[in-house]
Amino acid sequence: MNLKQLSELLGLSQTTVSRALNGYPEVNEATRERVLQAVKETGYRPNKAAQRLATGKAGSIGLVMPTAPGHQSDVHFGEFLAGLGEEAVRHDFHFVIMPADPDDEVAALRRLAISGNVDALFVAYMRAHDPRLAMLKSLSMPYVVHGRSFDSEPDYPYLDIDNEGAFYDATRLLLQLGHTRFALMNGPMHLDFAIRRKNGVISALLERGLALEEGCMSHALMTDEQGLLAMEHFLQLPERPTAILCSSTVLALGAIRAVNQAGLRLGEDISLIAHDDVLPLLKPENFSVPLTTTRSSLRAAGVRIAQRLIGTVKHAGPFPDQELWKTELIVRASTGPAPRP
């Protein structure tokens, strides 16, 4: 089935059908629904090359994927991409992924933007004073940032979670349980979310006249191996911490292994709170001791960013320029009163 045949079937002009499929606002909703239903029933697929010539749109979202020998992939980013893809499929949009050396991301983004192969861009893994922002602002192309850039002027479109508030609330809960010796297992220290989570912990401790000691912090890739190593280090300190905050349930997986190997009891000898990105293969309620977590879905964030990008390309807005999602604190068995001396 081609566009002409679909138009004849519906008794509409090819222009009207094309505009309905491409989200033009001048097509009324009843007509759009009728066209979409016919597309579903006939299996019609628009010719991407012809569609691009007719609309000037590529029907694609672009991203740069940093990769190099020794550069590790991240399960968290995969879950975010799943959400982005889920929404892209609904609108017959594609991904254009440009692999690039981590030191060449700014130039790679520019090359992708001027290639003509994408209608919009998104970036993630934001850093303090992120150099990608200035380049993105110079483009006449829609973009959305997943996260924020610490100490940069917040004059760009973003979707982020309140990382500082999440770890402030988690620390407050542990303080209320009587804990005074804290440790933080964090992501890489140059990343914005890690900076804000650390600040949230420090702020809550300062209110009680406490400090987060330098030896009680780890910054590393969020893997179970790094969680194991960090917890082993914390447990060897002269005054071991009794309250642990983890930036990921993946880190927590390794941390809990270290706790068990040391013959300690989670929720009794040591309390632990992890951030839950709602990874489908690592549910906090299914741990041997269910984890207390701060919760926000990475997949939902991917869906929302795709909605904003595709909606902007299709002129289906308006959309909020900046969104800051609150996390949910879910108390389970991994947190308990501070152990008595």
N, C-alpha and C positions, 0 to 999 in steps of 0.2 A: 504494500500500500504506500503510495506517495502522497505528497501534499495536495496535488490536484484531485486525486481520487477521494481523499478524505474530505476535501471541501465540497465536492459534488455530493458525497454521501450526506453531509450535514446541510446542504443547501445554503452554504455561506461562501463568501469570497475567500480566495487564498490569503489575501491580506489580513482579513479578520481572523482566520484560523491561526495564522502565523503570529499575529499580535496577542491572541489569547494564550498561545503556548509560551510566549516570551514575557508574559506578565505585564503587558502595557495597561495602564490604569484606565484608558478610554474604553476598554472592552468591559461591558457590564458583567457582574458576577454570574448571572444565570447562563449567559452565553459561554463564559469561561468554563463553568462546570459541565455544560453540555459537550464542549470540545474535549475536555479532559476525560469524560466518560467514554466518548467515542474512541479516543486514543487507547484507553485501557481495553476496550472490547475488541478493537481491530489489531492491536499490537503495533500500531504505527510508531516509527522512530524517525525523528527529524534528521535530515542529512546535515551533519555538523559543519561541513565546508560551506554548503549553501546557506545555512543559518548564519554563519559568520559573515558571509558576503552581504546578506540581507540586513543584518542588525548591527554589524560592526562589533559584535561581542564574541569572545572566544568560548564562553560557557565554561570557564575554568578558574580555579583558585590556585594561586601559586605559593609555594613555600620553599625555603632553602633548608636542606638537611646537612648539617655539619658532619663530615666524616673524614677520617684519616686513619692510617695504621695506629692501632692502640686506642683509638677513640671508641668508647663503649656505648652501645645502644641503651635505651632506657625504656623499661616496661611502662612507666608512667606516661611517656609521650605516645606510646602505642594506643593506650586507652583513650587519650585525648583525640587522636586521629580517627579512632573508631566512631566517636561522636560526630566529628566533622564530616566523615564519610556518610554516616547515617542520614544526615540532613542533605548532603550534596546529591545523594541518590534520588531523593524526593523531587529534586528540581532538575535532574539530568545534567548536573554539573560534574566536571572532572577535576582531578588534582594534576597539577604540573609540579613535580618535585625536582629541584635542581641540587644535586650533591655538590658540596664545596668544602674546601679546607676550612677548619674553624677560624683561621686567621684571615679568610677572604670573604666572610659573610656579607659585609657591606657592599663590596663590588659585585658579588654574586646576586644579591637582591636587585641591584640596579640593572644588571644584565637581564635578569628575568623580567623586570618591569618593562623594559624597552623592547623586549623580544616580540611583543604583540601576541603572545601565546596565553596570556592571563588577563583577567578583568579586575582582579583584586589580590591583595597579599595579606598574609598574616605572619607574625613572628612570635616566638615563644622563648623560654629560658632567658628572661630579661635580667640584665645586670645593672648595677649602679652606674650612672652616667653612661648609659648604653649608646654607643656610637651609631647604631642603626637608626635611631630616632630621627636625627637630623636629615639623613638621606630619605627616609620615608616621608617626612614632611615636605621635602622638595619635589615629590612626585605628584602628578595630577591623576592619581589612582587611589581608589578606596583601599584602606587597610585597617586592620584591628590588631591590637597588641594583646596577647594573653599574658597577663601580669602587669607590673609597673616597673619603672626605673627609679630606684632610690636616689634622692637628691637631685632629680631632674625636674624641670618645670612640668607639671601635669597637664599639658595642653595637647594631648593626643588621645585618640579613641582607644579604650581598653576595656577588658573584662578581667577582673581579679577577684580573689577572695580576701577577706580581712585576715591576713596571716598574723599580724600583730595582735589583733583582738582574740583570735583563736588560741594562741599560746599564752596570752595574758589570762584568759579565762581558765585554761587548763592548769596553769601554775597556781591560780587562786584556789582552785579545788584542792590541790595537793597541800597548799598552806592550811586550808581549813581542816584538813585531816591531820595536821600537826607536824608535817614534814618541814625540816629546816636545811637539809643537805640535798642539793639538787644537781643534776647533770643534764646536759642537752646533747642529743645526737642529731646533727643537722646535716642539710645538704651542703654542696660546695659553697664556701664562704663568699664568693663574688656574686652569687645569684641573689636577686632581689628578695625572693620569698624567704631565703635563709636569713638574710639581714633582718627582715621584719619579724620573723619568728623569734630570733634571738632577742630583739628589742622588747617583744612582748613578755618574755620570761624575765628579763632584767627589770622591766617596769614593775611587774607584780612583786618581785623580790624586794625591790627598793622600798616599796610601801611598808614592808615589815622590817626594814633595816638590815636586809640580807643581801648577799652578793652572789653572783654566779662566777665561781673561780675559773681561771683560765684552764687549769688542768681538768676541769669537769665539763669541757666542751670538746666535741669532735665535729669536724667538717669534712665530708667525703661524699663520694658517689653513694646514692641510696640503694645499696645492695645488702643482702643478708650477711655476706662475708664482712662488710664494713661494720655492720651492727654487732656481729660477734666480737670483732677485734676491739671496738670501742667499749663494749660492756666489760670485756676481760680487763681492759685498762682501768676502768672505773672501779671494778671490784678489788683491784690491787692497791688502791689508794689507802693511806693510813686511816683516814676517816671516809669510808666509802659512802657514796650518796644512797639515800633511801628512796628518792623520787627521781624518775627518769622521764624525760620528754623526748619523743622520737618524731622526726619529720616525715616518717613513712612507716606503714605497716611492714614493708619489706625490711627496713632496718630493724624493726621490732622482732621480726622472725629470728634474726641472728642473735639479737640481744637476749631473747628469752632462752635460746639454746645455751648461752653462756651462764645465765642465771641457774638453769637446771643442772648444768655440769658442776656448778659450784655448790650444789646441794641446798640452794636457797629456794624459798617459796614465793612465787609471784602473787602480789596482793597482800602478802603478810610481811615478809622480810624486805621486799622491794616492791614499790608501786610504780606502774608504768602507764603513760598515756601516749598514744601514737596518733598521727594524722592519717585518716582513712580517705584515700582518693576514690573509694568504691571500686577497687580492682576486683573483677569477677572471680579470679582464681585465688584470692587471699581475703576471705571474709573475716573480720575481727571477731564476730560472734562464734566462729568455728575453731578458734585457737583452743588449746587444751585448757587454758584459763582465759575466758572471753575478755577481750581488750576494751578498756575505756578509750574512747577516741573523740577527736574533733573530726567532723565529717563534711565533705563536700565533693560532689561527683565530678571527676575530670571529663567523663563522657558527656555529661550535661553541659559542661563548659564548651566542649567541642561543638555540640549541637547549636548552642546559642551563638557562638562566633560565626558559624556557617550561616545561620539565619540572618545575622546582621550583614555579613558580606554579600551574600546572594541577594538579599532584599535591597541592599543599596544599589547593586548592579542593575537590578530589575526595577528600580525606582518604586519600590513597594513600601518605603518607610512612612513616617520618620522612625528612627531608632534612637534610643539614648546613646549619647556619645561615650559615656563612661558608666560602668556598672561595677559595684563593689558588693559581692555576695557575702553574707554572714555564714559562718559555719555552725554546725550543730554539735553540741557537746553531749555525748552519749556515755553514761556511766555504766560500767560493767564490773566484772570481778577482779580486774587487774589493779584496781586502786583500793587501798584500805588505810586504816589509821597507821601513823608512823610507829615503827616498832619501839618498844621501851628499851632504854639503854641496858 
